[in-house]
Amino acid sequence: MLAGKRVLVTGSSQGIGRAIAEAMLAAGASVALTSEKPASAVQGLNDLLRTHADRCHYFTADFSKPGTAEPLVAAAWLVLGGIDVLVNNVGTFREPTFLDIAEADFESLFRLNVWSAISTTREVVRRAAGRGGRILFTTSLNGSRSEPGHTLYDASKGAIDALTRQLALELAPLGFTTAAVAPGLVETPLTDFGLKSSPEERDRVIAQIPLRRIATVEEIAGWFVFLASDAARYATGIVIPVDGGLDAQQMGYRPVTDAEKA
């Protein structure tokens, strides 16, 4: 499905990003993975590099630091021979409670969640203008439906949703399309929230999801493969919820009483 495509996936050492990279490789693409970790600290990376030989590459890139995008894109462009698909996946949800938020917290989270996407996209477009490509984003259902305790994260994902739409217009004359995938709750190392150690809390969370289960990273990654493919070439500026039905419901599940049924 992606044979001949050259893909850069930011924040891809684990979780959704890693699943996206592996799914792209399985679909025939050449892929550059990144994270802030040295290659020796990325679990299973050597096996991945061996299995996919010259189609898989890894770069250490810490987007919490200024000036990361340009050298990363330059290096990935060189080793891949170009970039057809960029997946802006790197990000975090960790932040203080609202009354404890400082300007430094805002700058740190928005640098990682938003500026990384803007700056990396800019560098790819500078090199690929005229030949075009696909710009994809990992956003979140939190970009449109708020969650207590995530003021900065929700605001940053709302920004990514807006960026997906804005860049669809901005970059269409240059041959680029954009799309974002907005997962609900997904089983990843970053989204455990203690659920694996608290079966009762896990059951309460699952009861709020219409499909009554938490997504796997593979169920999210498949959407990126489709959006990176030529089958999705006419779609641009779209944000796709992949959330087990959370976005479709008005409120969390509750039993309907006999009085209400009468």
N, C-alpha and C positions, 0 to 999 in steps of 0.2 A: 504493500500500500504506500510506503514511503521510500521505495528504492530510489537512490540518487539524491534524496533530500539531505541537506546539511543543517544540523540543529544544534543550537546552544541553549542549555537549560540551566538557569541560575538556581542556586540553593538546592542541589540535587544529590547530596550525600546520603539522605535518608528520607523517610516519609513519602509525601506526595511527589516531591521533585524527583526522588530516586525512582519511584514507580513510573513516572512520565518518561524519564531517560531510558529505562529498561524496555518500556513498551515501544518507544521510538526505535530502539535498536532491533527489537523483535520484528518490527514492521519494515526493516531494511534500511533505515536511515543511518547516516554517520552522525555521531553525537559527541558533543563536548559537555562534560559534567563540571560543576563547580561547587565549592563551599569554602568556608574560612579555614577548614582543617587541612593539615598536610596530608598528602596521599596515604602515608603510613597509618594514619588514624582513622581512615574511612573503612568501615567493616565491609569485607567482601569485594573491595575495589579491584584487587589484583586478579581475582577470578573473572570479574566482569571484563577487565582489559584483555585478559588472555582469551576468553571465549569469543570476543568480537574483534580481536586482532587490530587491524588498522582502521576500524570504524568507530572505536571508542577511545576517548581522550579525557584527561582530567586536569583541571587548573585550580590552584588555590587562589581564591578571590574573596577578600573580606570587605563586604559592602558597608560595614560600619565605619570604614575609613574613607576619606575623600580621595577622589582620583582613581577609583578602582575600575570603572567601566572601560575607559579607553585602552589601557594595556591588556585587559582581559579580552575585549573584542578583537583587538589587533592580533593577539596570539591565537585565539580560536579561529579567526578568519584565515590565518596563515596555515594552520595545521589541517583545517577542514577544506581549504581551497575556496572559501566563501561561506556565507550563512544564508540559507533560504528561510529558516524558521527560527524565531527567537521565542523562548518561553521564559517570561519574567515570573519566576516562582519564589525567589528568596523573600523571607519575611519572618516576623515574629509577632506574638500576641502579648508578650510579657510587658506589664506596665504597672505603676502604682495605682492605688485607689484615687478617685477624682480629686479629693481635697489635698492629696499629697503630690499631685502632678506638678512638676517644675518644667521650666522652659527647656532644660537639658533633656528631660524625658521625651518631650515633643520632638525635639530635633533628632534625637537618637532613633526613635521609632519611625518617624516619617522619612528619615534618611534611608533606613533599611527597607521599609515597605513601599515607599513612593518614589523617592529620588533614584533609587537603584533601577527602577523600571524606566523612568524618564531618561536617565543618563545612558543606560545600556541600549535602549531603543534608539536614541539619538546617534550613538556610535555605529550601530548596525545600518541605520538608514543612510548615514553619510557615505558609507562604503557601498551600499547596494542600491542607491537611488538610480533609477533608470532601468534596473533589472527587476526591482520589486521584491516582495516576499510576504511572509506571514508573521504578524506580531501577536503573540498569545500571552494571556495573563492568568495567574492564579489569584482570584479574588476570594470572596466568602459570602455566604448568606448574610453575614454581619454587615455587609456593605449596604443592605437595604432593610434589614430587620435587626434592631439593636438588642444587645445583651448586657445585663448589669455587670459592672466591673471592667468594661472594655471600651472606655471612652476614646482613647487614642487609636486603638486597633480598629474599632468600627468606623471612625472618621477616616482612617487611612484606606480602608477597603472601599468606602464610599468614593474616595478620591480615585482609586483604581478603576471603579466602574465608570466614573466620569471620563477618565483618561482613555479608556477603551473606546468610548463613543467619540470623544474629541479627535483622537488620532485617526479614527476611521475617515473623518472628513479631511483632516490635515494631510494625511499621507496617501489618500486615494490617487491624487494626480501623479504621485511618484511610483505607483504600482503596488502599494502595500494594502493588505487587509488586516483587520484586527478582530479579536474575539477574546472573551474571558469565560472561565468556568468558575462558578460560585458554589463550592461544596457546602453542605451542612456539616454535621458532626462526622468525622472520619477517624478510623483507628490509626493513629500515628504515634511515634514517641513523644511528640509535642502536645498531643491532645488527650492524654490519658486522664487528666484531671482527677486522679485517684480512683477512677471508675473500675479499674481492674482489681484494686484492692478493697473496694466497697461494693459488693454485689447488690445491696439494697439501693444505693445511690445510682448504680448503673441501670437497674430495672426502672427507677423513676424517670431517668433521662430517656431511655428507650421507649417508655410509655407515651412520651410526647411526640414521637416520630410516627407518622401514619404507617410507614412500612414496618415499624416495630423492630428495627435493627440499625446498627451503626454501619456506615459505608466502609468498604475496604479501599485501600489506595488504588488497587487495580481497577475498581469501578470508576474512579475519577480519571485515571490515566487514559483509559480508552477514549474519552471525549477529546483529549488533546491530540491523540493520533488522528481521529477523524477530522478535527479542525485544522490540523497540519496538512491534510491530504488534499488532493485536487478535487475530491468530492465536495469539499466545503468552500470552493474558490469564490462563490458568489455571495457568501455570508460575510458581512463586516459590521463592526460597531455593536455586536451583540454580547449580552451577558447571560449565560445559561446556568440556571440553578440546577444543581445535581444534589438533592437534599432529602430524598426519601419522602417528599411531600410536605416538608415543613413550610415552604413558602406558600403553599396552597391553603393552609388552614388559618382561621381567624385567631384561635387561641389554643393553648395546650389541651390535651385530652382530659375530659372529666366525665364520670358516669352521669347519665341522664336519669333523674329521679322519676318515680312513678307519678308524682304530681305534675311534672312537666309533660309527661306523656298523655295525661288525661285531656 
